[in-house]
Amino acid sequence: MRIDELLKLSYTGKQSLFYSSYAVIEALAQKFFTVIQEKQRLDIAGGKDFQRVDTDSIENKDIKETSAEWLCMQALDQLGISGFFLASTK
C-alpha cells in the first residue's frame, strides 16, 4: 500500500493524506520503491492513453446527497413537522 502511494507521488506529485506511522514499514517501502526506480519497473501509463482531468473544473448538475441534514429534512417532511414549524411562524 505504501509503495503504491510512493509510486503515485512520483507520478502525480501529490502527497497522500494517509501514511504509515511505523518506521519499519516506511523504511522497507522506501527501499523497495528505490529498487523499482533503479530497475525502471515503473509501468505507469505504459502504452495506455490516459487523459488528465482538472477536477476543479468538473460540475455536476444532478447531485444526490445523503447527508445528515438531508436525512433529518426527510424525516421532518414525512412526519409533517415542517408544516407545524411553518404554521407557528405566521
Protein Blocks (a to p, Z undefined) as FASTA:
>chain_A
ZZmmmmmmmmnopacfbdcfbfklmmmmmmmmmmmmmnopacghghiacddddfklpccf
bdcdfbfklmmmmmmmmnommmmmmmmmZZ
